[in-house]
Amino acid sequence: QVQLVESGGGLVQPGGSLRLSCVASGFTFKNYAMYWYRQAPGQERELVATISNPDLPMITKDSVKGRFSISRDNARNTVYLQMNSLQPEDTAVYYCSVLVGQRRWGQGTQVTVSS
């Protein structure tokens, strides 16, 4: 079955960096676009970034453009979200997702940006 396992979250000070990873299994990873979403407390889940093949990464959230980047390693069935210059408003649970028949989600990883 499809499994997505995120890691790399944590507590970081404003201006710091984190790299999130999502290891996928249960489907042919290289054939699918991958997505990173986030959900802050009391807010709806929102799309942050997506990547199809390695040459078509896309940051969809305006407030993180220039700070976040998405990449993938098809040999490792892994998608990454590099987050730089983190701000308190980036605090959220970050989810990896794929559309395989239906939208699939990982368990999420908490990112907290605070001094």
DSSP file with accessible surface (Angstrom, degrees, kcal/mol):
  #  RESIDUE AA STRUCTURE BP1 BP2  ACC     N-H-->O    O-->H-N    N-H-->O    O-->H-N    TCO  KAPPA ALPHA  PHI   PSI    X-CA   Y-CA   Z-CA
    1    1 A Q              0   0  175      0, 0.0     2,-0.2     0, 0.0    26,-0.1   0.000 360.0 360.0 360.0 161.3    0.0    0.0    0.0
    2    2 A V        +     0   0   26     24,-0.2     2,-0.4    98,-0.1    24,-0.2  -0.452 360.0 179.9 -68.6 129.9    1.0    3.6   -0.4
    3    3 A Q  E     -A   25   0A 103     22,-2.5    22,-2.0    -2,-0.2     2,-0.4  -1.000  13.2-174.4-133.7 138.2    3.1    4.9    2.4
    4    4 A L  E     -A   24   0A  10     -2,-0.4   103,-0.6   101,-0.3     2,-0.5  -0.997   5.5-171.6-130.1 125.2    4.6    8.3    2.9
    5    5 A V  E     -A   23   0A  76     18,-2.1    18,-2.4    -2,-0.4     2,-0.2  -0.949   6.0-162.7-125.7 111.5    6.9    9.0    5.9
    6    6 A E  E     +A   22   0A   5     -2,-0.5     2,-0.3    16,-0.2    16,-0.2  -0.583  15.6 162.5 -89.8 153.7    8.0   12.5    6.6
    7    7 A S  E     +A   21   0A  61     14,-2.2    14,-2.5    -2,-0.2   102,-0.1  -0.958  38.3  72.5-156.1 169.1   10.9   13.5    8.8
    8    8 A G        +     0   0   36     -2,-0.3    11,-0.3     1,-0.3    14,-0.0   0.351  61.1 130.3 104.7  -5.7   13.2   16.5    9.6
    9    9 A G        +     0   0   27     12,-0.1     2,-0.3     9,-0.1    -1,-0.3  -0.160  23.2 120.5 -71.5 175.0   10.8   18.8   11.4
   10   10 A G  E     -d  111   0B  29    100,-0.9   102,-2.8    99,-0.1     2,-0.5  -0.980  61.4 -48.0 161.6-168.5   11.7   20.4   14.7
   11   11 A L  E     +d  112   0B 131     -2,-0.3     2,-0.3   100,-0.2   102,-0.2  -0.851  54.8 169.2 -98.8 129.1   12.1   23.6   16.6
   12   12 A V  E     -d  113   0B  23    100,-2.7   102,-2.2    -2,-0.5     3,-0.1  -0.983  32.4-114.6-140.2 149.4   14.2   26.3   14.9
   13   13 A Q    >   -     0   0  134     -2,-0.3     3,-2.3   100,-0.2    73,-0.2  -0.455  51.0 -80.1 -78.3 155.1   14.9   30.0   15.6
   14   14 A P  T 3  S+     0   0   53      0, 0.0    73,-0.2     0, 0.0    -1,-0.1  -0.292 121.5  28.7 -53.9 137.1   13.8   32.6   13.1
   15   15 A G  T 3  S+     0   0   45     71,-3.5    70,-0.6     1,-0.3    72,-0.1   0.272  98.7 119.8  91.5  -9.7   16.2   32.8   10.3
   16   16 A G    <   -     0   0   21     -3,-2.3    70,-2.6    70,-0.3     2,-0.3  -0.104  54.5-126.5 -81.6-178.6   17.2   29.2   10.6
   17   17 A S        +     0   0   63     67,-0.2     2,-0.3    68,-0.2    67,-0.2  -0.932  20.0 179.7-131.2 152.7   16.9   26.3    8.1
   18   18 A L  E     - B   0  83A  34     65,-2.3    65,-3.2    -2,-0.3     2,-0.5  -0.982  16.4-147.6-144.1 151.6   15.4   22.9    8.0
   19   19 A R  E     - B   0  82A 129     -2,-0.3     2,-0.3   -11,-0.3    63,-0.2  -0.975  15.2-157.3-121.5 119.0   15.3   20.2    5.4
   20   20 A L  E     - B   0  81A   0     61,-2.8    61,-2.2    -2,-0.5     2,-0.3  -0.697   7.1-161.8 -91.2 145.2   12.2   17.9    5.4
   21   21 A S  E     -AB   7  80A  22    -14,-2.5   -14,-2.2    -2,-0.3     2,-0.4  -0.939   8.5-167.1-124.5 149.6   12.3   14.5    3.8
   22   22 A a  E     -AB   6  79A   0     57,-1.8    57,-2.1    -2,-0.3     2,-0.5  -0.948   7.2-159.5-138.1 114.8    9.5   12.2    2.7
   23   23 A V  E     -AB   5  78A  72    -18,-2.4   -18,-2.1    -2,-0.4     2,-0.3  -0.844  15.2-159.8 -95.9 127.7   10.2    8.6    1.8
   24   24 A A  E     +A    4   0A   3     53,-3.0     2,-0.3    -2,-0.5   -20,-0.2  -0.772  16.0 165.8-109.9 150.9    7.6    7.0   -0.3
   25   25 A S  E     +A    3   0A  47    -22,-2.0   -22,-2.5    -2,-0.3     3,-0.1  -0.974  48.7  55.5-153.7 162.9    6.7    3.3   -1.0
   26   26 A G  S    S+     0   0   53     -2,-0.3     2,-0.3   -24,-0.2   -24,-0.2   0.469 100.5  54.6  92.2   2.9    3.9    1.3   -2.5
   27   27 A F  S    S-     0   0   28    -26,-0.1     2,-1.5   -24,-0.1    -1,-0.2  -0.955  99.7 -83.8-156.1 167.2    3.9    3.0   -5.9
   28   28 A T    >   -     0   0   78     -2,-0.3     3,-2.0     1,-0.2     4,-0.2  -0.638  45.3-164.8 -80.7  94.1    6.3    3.7   -8.8
   29   29 A F  G >  S+     0   0    4     -2,-1.5     3,-2.0     1,-0.3    -1,-0.2   0.823  78.2  59.0 -53.0 -45.0    7.7    6.9   -7.3
   30   30 A K  G 3  S+     0   0  137      1,-0.3    -1,-0.3    44,-0.2    44,-0.1   0.699 100.5  58.9 -64.6 -17.3    9.3    8.3  -10.4
   31   31 A N  G <  S+     0   0  113     -3,-2.0     2,-0.4     2,-0.1    -1,-0.3   0.463  97.6  72.2 -89.4  -3.4    6.0    8.4  -12.3
   32   32 A Y  S <  S-     0   0   82     -3,-2.0     2,-0.2    -4,-0.2    68,-0.1  -0.923  76.0-123.0-122.6 140.8    4.2   10.7   -9.9
   33   33 A A        -     0   0   30     -2,-0.4    66,-0.5    66,-0.1     2,-0.3  -0.490  31.9-146.6 -67.4 145.4    4.2   14.3   -9.0
   34   34 A M  E     -FE  51  98B   0     17,-2.6    17,-2.3    -2,-0.2     2,-0.4  -0.880  11.3-158.9-119.2 153.0    4.9   14.9   -5.3
   35   35 A Y  E     -FE  50  97B  50     62,-2.2    62,-2.3    -2,-0.3     2,-0.5  -0.959  12.9-152.6-133.9 146.7    3.5   17.6   -3.1
   36   36 A W  E     +FE  49  96B   0     13,-2.7    12,-3.1    -2,-0.4    13,-1.8  -0.991  22.8 175.2-116.5 127.3    4.3   19.4    0.1
   37   37 A Y  E     -FE  47  95B  37     58,-3.0    58,-2.7    -2,-0.5     2,-0.3  -0.802  11.0-157.8-116.9 166.6    1.4   20.9    2.1
   38   38 A R  E     -FE  46  94B  12      8,-2.4     8,-3.0    -2,-0.3     2,-0.4  -0.988   5.5-161.4-144.5 155.6    1.3   22.6    5.5
   39   39 A Q  E     - E   0  93B  64     54,-2.2    54,-2.4    -2,-0.3     6,-0.2  -0.948   7.5-161.0-140.1 114.6   -1.4   23.2    8.0
   40   40 A A    >   -     0   0   30      4,-0.4     3,-2.5    -2,-0.4    52,-0.1  -0.553  46.1 -74.1 -86.9 158.9   -1.0   25.8   10.8
   41   41 A P  T 3  S+     0   0  109      0, 0.0    -1,-0.1     0, 0.0     3,-0.1  -0.275 119.7   4.2 -55.8 128.9   -3.2   25.7   13.9
   42   42 A G  T 3  S+     0   0   86      1,-0.3     2,-0.3    -3,-0.1    -2,-0.0   0.516 113.2 105.9  75.5   5.4   -6.7   26.8   13.1
   43   43 A Q  S <  S-     0   0  126     -3,-2.5    -1,-0.3     1,-0.0     2,-0.1  -0.750  74.0-103.7-115.1 162.4   -5.9   27.1    9.4
   44   44 A E        -     0   0  164     -2,-0.3    -4,-0.4     1,-0.1     2,-0.2  -0.467  46.3 -94.1 -78.0 155.8   -6.8   25.1    6.3
   45   45 A R        -     0   0   83     -6,-0.2     2,-0.4    -2,-0.1    -6,-0.2  -0.504  49.5-164.6 -68.2 135.6   -4.2   22.8    4.8
   46   46 A E  E     -F   38   0B  61     -8,-3.0    -8,-2.4    -2,-0.2     2,-0.3  -0.952  21.8-112.1-130.5 147.3   -2.4   24.7    2.0
   47   47 A L  E     +F   37   0B  53     -2,-0.4   -10,-0.3   -10,-0.2     3,-0.1  -0.588  32.3 172.3 -77.5 132.2   -0.2   23.6   -0.9
   48   48 A V  E     -     0   0B   0    -12,-3.1    12,-1.8     1,-0.4    13,-1.5   0.790  59.8 -12.8-105.6 -44.7    3.4   24.8   -0.5
   49   49 A A  E     -FG  36  59B   0    -13,-1.8   -13,-2.7    10,-0.3    -1,-0.4  -0.994  51.0-165.0-159.1 157.1    5.3   23.1   -3.4
   50   50 A T  E     -FG  35  58B  22      8,-2.8     8,-2.8    -2,-0.3     2,-0.3  -0.982   2.2-167.5-145.7 155.0    5.1   20.4   -6.0
   51   51 A I  E     +FG  34  57B   3    -17,-2.3   -17,-2.6    -2,-0.3    20,-0.1  -0.983   8.6 175.8-146.5 132.1    7.6   18.6   -8.2
   52   52 A S  S    S-     0   0   45      4,-1.2   -20,-0.1     1,-0.5    -1,-0.1   0.562  73.6  -2.5 -98.6-103.9    7.0   16.4  -11.2
   53   53 A N  S >  S-     0   0   73      1,-0.1     3,-2.3   -22,-0.1    -1,-0.5  -0.425  93.4 -90.4 -78.5 172.9   10.1   15.3  -12.9
   54   54 A P  T 3  S+     0   0   74      0, 0.0    -1,-0.1     0, 0.0    18,-0.1   0.687 124.5  55.1 -61.9 -15.9   13.4   16.6  -11.5
   55   55 A D  T 3  S+     0   0  140      1,-0.2    -4,-0.0    -4,-0.0    -2,-0.0   0.450  98.7  63.1 -97.0   3.2   13.4   19.6  -13.9
   56   56 A L    <   +     0   0  104     -3,-2.3    -4,-1.2     2,-0.0     2,-0.2  -0.404  59.3 154.9-128.6  59.3    9.9   20.9  -12.9
   57   57 A P  E     -G   51   0B  69      0, 0.0     2,-0.4     0, 0.0    -6,-0.2  -0.569  20.7-168.6 -77.7 150.2    9.9   22.0   -9.3
   58   58 A M  E     -G   50   0B 112     -8,-2.8    -8,-2.8    -2,-0.2     2,-0.7  -0.960  19.8-154.1-146.0 124.1    7.3   24.6   -8.4
   59   59 A I  E     +G   49   0B  32     -2,-0.4   -10,-0.3   -10,-0.2   -11,-0.1  -0.879  16.6 178.9 -93.2 119.2    6.8   26.7   -5.3
   60   60 A T        +     0   0   49    -12,-1.8     2,-0.7    -2,-0.7   -11,-0.2   0.630  55.5  83.3 -99.0 -15.6    3.2   27.5   -5.2
   61   61 A K    >>  -     0   0   59    -13,-1.5     3,-1.7     1,-0.2     4,-0.6  -0.810  65.6-154.5 -95.6 115.7    3.0   29.5   -2.0
   62   62 A D  G >4 S+     0   0  121     -2,-0.7     3,-1.1     1,-0.3    -1,-0.2   0.861  88.8  61.4 -59.2 -37.8    4.0   33.1   -2.6
   63   63 A S  G 34 S+     0   0   65      1,-0.3    -1,-0.3     3,-0.0    -2,-0.0   0.643 108.7  42.5 -69.3 -12.9    5.1   33.8    0.9
   64   64 A V  G X> S+     0   0    0     -3,-1.7     4,-2.3   -16,-0.1     3,-2.3   0.445  80.9 123.6-111.1  -1.9    7.9   31.1    0.7
   65   65 A K  T << S+     0   0  117     -3,-1.1     4,-0.1    -4,-0.6    -3,-0.0  -0.374  80.2  20.8 -61.2 135.5    9.2   31.8   -2.8
   66   66 A G  T 34 S+     0   0   86      2,-0.5    -1,-0.3    -2,-0.1     3,-0.1   0.257 125.1  58.0  87.3 -11.1   12.9   32.5   -2.6
   67   67 A R  T <4 S+     0   0   41     -3,-2.3    17,-2.0     1,-0.2     2,-0.3   0.682 100.0  50.5-116.8 -35.1   13.2   30.7    0.8
   68   68 A F  E  <  -C   83   0A   8     -4,-2.3    -2,-0.5    15,-0.2     2,-0.3  -0.804  58.8-176.5-107.3 150.0   11.9   27.2    0.1
   69   69 A S  E     -C   82   0A  59     13,-2.3    13,-3.0    -2,-0.3     2,-0.4  -0.994  12.3-147.9-143.0 150.1   12.9   24.7   -2.6
   70   70 A I  E     +C   81   0A  10     -2,-0.3     2,-0.3    11,-0.2    11,-0.2  -0.908  22.5 162.5-117.4 142.6   11.6   21.3   -3.5
   71   71 A S  E     -C   80   0A  55      9,-1.6     9,-3.1    -2,-0.4     2,-0.3  -0.946  18.4-148.4-149.3 168.6   13.6   18.5   -5.0
   72   72 A R  E     -C   79   0A  23     -2,-0.3     2,-0.5     7,-0.2     7,-0.2  -0.987  10.1-154.2-143.0 153.3   13.4   14.7   -5.4
   73   73 A D  E > > -C   78   0A  41      5,-3.0     5,-2.0    -2,-0.3     3,-0.9  -0.919   8.9-171.4-126.0 100.7   15.7   11.7   -5.6
   74   74 A N  T 3 5S+     0   0   52     -2,-0.5     3,-0.5     1,-0.3   -44,-0.2   0.784  84.9  60.6 -66.6 -26.7   14.0    9.0   -7.6
   75   75 A A  T 3 5S+     0   0   94      1,-0.2    -1,-0.3    -3,-0.1    -2,-0.0   0.789 114.6  35.6 -69.2 -25.6   16.7    6.5   -6.7
   76   76 A R  T < 5S-     0   0  166     -3,-0.9    -1,-0.2     2,-0.2    -2,-0.2   0.326 104.5-126.1-107.4   4.5   15.8    6.9   -3.0
   77   77 A N  T   5 +     0   0   56     -3,-0.5   -53,-3.0    -4,-0.5     2,-0.4   0.900  67.6 135.2  51.2  43.6   12.0    7.4   -3.5
   78   78 A T  E   < -BC  23  73A   9     -5,-2.0    -5,-3.0   -55,-0.2     2,-0.4  -0.967  43.7-164.1-131.4 138.8   12.4   10.6   -1.6
   79   79 A V  E     -BC  22  72A   0    -57,-2.1   -57,-1.8    -2,-0.4     2,-0.3  -0.942  16.6-157.5-118.0 143.6   11.2   14.1   -1.9
   80   80 A Y  E     -BC  21  71A  27     -9,-3.1    -9,-1.6    -2,-0.4     2,-0.4  -0.858  15.1-159.0-120.8 153.4   12.7   17.0    0.0
   81   81 A L  E     -BC  20  70A   0    -61,-2.2   -61,-2.8    -2,-0.3     2,-0.5  -0.936  13.0-160.7-130.2 108.1   11.6   20.5    1.1
   82   82 A Q  E     -BC  19  69A  56    -13,-3.0   -13,-2.3    -2,-0.4     2,-0.5  -0.812   9.8-168.5 -88.7 124.9   14.5   22.8    1.9
   83   83 A M  E     +BC  18  68A   0    -65,-3.2   -65,-2.3    -2,-0.5     2,-0.3  -0.967   8.6 175.3-122.5 116.4   13.4   25.6    4.0
   84   84 A N        +     0   0   60    -17,-2.0   -67,-0.2    -2,-0.5   -68,-0.2  -0.763  60.7  21.9-115.2 163.2   15.6   28.6    4.6
   85   85 A S  S    S-     0   0   61    -70,-0.6    -1,-0.2    -2,-0.3   -69,-0.2   0.897  84.3-160.1  48.5  47.8   15.1   31.9    6.4
   86   86 A L        -     0   0    0    -70,-2.6   -71,-3.5    -3,-0.2   -70,-0.3  -0.268   8.0-162.2 -64.2 143.9   12.3   30.4    8.4
   87   87 A Q    >   -     0   0   65    -73,-0.2     3,-2.6   -72,-0.1     4,-0.3  -0.852  34.3-105.4-123.0 158.5    9.8   32.8   10.0
   88   88 A P  G >  S+     0   0   64      0, 0.0     3,-1.9     0, 0.0    25,-0.3   0.839 118.3  63.4 -54.0 -32.1    7.3   32.3   12.8
   89   89 A E  G 3  S+     0   0  129      1,-0.3   -49,-0.0   -49,-0.0    -3,-0.0   0.576  90.1  68.0 -71.7  -7.8    4.5   32.2   10.3
   90   90 A D  G <  S+     0   0    0     -3,-2.6    -1,-0.3    23,-0.1     2,-0.2   0.500  71.0 121.6 -83.9  -5.6    6.0   29.1    8.8
   91   91 A T    <   +     0   0   32     -3,-1.9     2,-0.3    -4,-0.3    21,-0.2  -0.416  40.6 108.0 -60.6 123.9    5.1   27.2   11.9
   92   92 A A  E    S- H   0 111B   1     19,-2.0    19,-2.8    -2,-0.2     2,-0.5  -0.964  75.0 -82.6-176.4 170.4    2.8   24.3   10.9
   93   93 A V  E     -EH  39 110B  32    -54,-2.4   -54,-2.2    -2,-0.3     2,-0.5  -0.871  46.8-146.4 -90.1 128.8    2.6   20.6   10.4
   94   94 A Y  E     -EH  38 109B   0     15,-2.9    15,-2.0    -2,-0.5     2,-0.4  -0.859  14.7-165.2-103.3 131.5    4.1   19.8    7.0
   95   95 A Y  E     -E   37   0B  36    -58,-2.7   -58,-3.0    -2,-0.5     2,-0.3  -0.934  14.4-144.1-120.9 139.6    2.7   16.9    5.0
   96   96 A a  E     -E   36   0B   0     -2,-0.4    10,-1.9   -60,-0.2     2,-0.3  -0.731  29.4-177.7 -91.4 146.7    3.9   15.0    2.0
   97   97 A S  E     -EI  35 105B   0    -62,-2.3   -62,-2.2    -2,-0.3     2,-0.3  -0.991  18.5-177.0-149.3 153.7    1.3   14.0   -0.5
   98   98 A V  E     -EI  34 104B   0      6,-1.5     6,-3.0    -2,-0.3     2,-0.9  -0.985  27.2-128.6-146.2 150.4    0.8   12.1   -3.7
   99   99 A L  E     + I   0 103B  88    -66,-0.5     2,-0.5    -2,-0.3     4,-0.2  -0.852  40.8 154.7-103.5  97.2   -2.2   11.4   -5.9
  100  100 A V  S    S-     0   0   22      2,-1.9     2,-2.3    -2,-0.9   -98,-0.1  -0.889  87.2 -42.4-121.9  94.5   -2.4    7.7   -6.5
  101  101 A G  S    S+     0   0   88     -2,-0.5     2,-0.3     3,-0.0    -2,-0.1  -0.248 140.8  12.9  76.1 -53.6   -6.0    6.9   -7.2
  102  102 A Q  S    S-     0   0  127     -2,-2.3    -2,-1.9    -4,-0.1     2,-0.3  -0.917 106.1 -72.4-142.1 168.0   -6.9    9.3   -4.4
  103  103 A R  E     -I   99   0B  71     -2,-0.3     2,-0.4    -4,-0.2    -4,-0.2  -0.483  51.4-162.3 -67.3 126.9   -5.0   11.9   -2.4
  104  104 A R  E     -I   98   0B  79     -6,-3.0    -6,-1.5    -2,-0.3     2,-0.3  -0.891   4.3-163.0-112.8 147.3   -2.6   10.1    0.0
  105  105 A W  E     -I   97   0B  99     -2,-0.4  -101,-0.3    -8,-0.2    -8,-0.2  -0.932  13.9-135.4-130.7 147.9   -1.0   11.8    3.0
  106  106 A G        -     0   0   12    -10,-1.9  -101,-0.2    -2,-0.3     3,-0.1  -0.248  41.9 -97.8 -82.0-175.5    1.9   11.1    5.3
  107  107 A Q        -     0   0  114   -103,-0.6  -102,-0.1     1,-0.1   -12,-0.1   0.652  64.0-122.4 -82.4 -13.3    1.6   11.5    9.1
  108  108 A G        -     0   0   11    -12,-0.1     2,-0.4     1,-0.1   -13,-0.2   0.078  12.3-120.1  90.7 154.8    3.1   15.0    9.0
  109  109 A T  E     - H   0  94B  20    -15,-2.0   -15,-2.9  -102,-0.1     2,-0.4  -0.999  24.7-123.0-135.5 132.1    6.1   16.5   10.7
  110  110 A Q  E     - H   0  93B  88     -2,-0.4  -100,-0.9   -17,-0.2     2,-0.5  -0.605  22.3-170.6 -79.9 131.0    5.9   19.5   13.0
  111  111 A V  E     -dH  10  92B   0    -19,-2.8   -19,-2.0    -2,-0.4     2,-0.5  -0.988   5.1-176.7-118.9 122.6    7.9   22.6   12.2
  112  112 A T  E     -d   11   0B  46   -102,-2.8  -100,-2.7    -2,-0.5     2,-0.6  -0.987   8.4-166.8-123.2 123.0    8.0   25.3   14.9
  113  113 A V  E     +d   12   0B   4     -2,-0.5     2,-0.3   -25,-0.3  -100,-0.2  -0.942  33.7 131.6-111.6 111.3    9.8   28.6   14.3
  114  114 A S              0   0   64   -102,-2.2    -2,-0.1    -2,-0.6   -27,-0.0  -0.990 360.0 360.0-159.0 147.9   10.3   30.5   17.6
  115  115 A S              0   0  129     -2,-0.3  -102,-0.1  -102,-0.2    -1,-0.1   0.436 360.0 360.0 -92.8 360.0   12.9   32.3   19.5
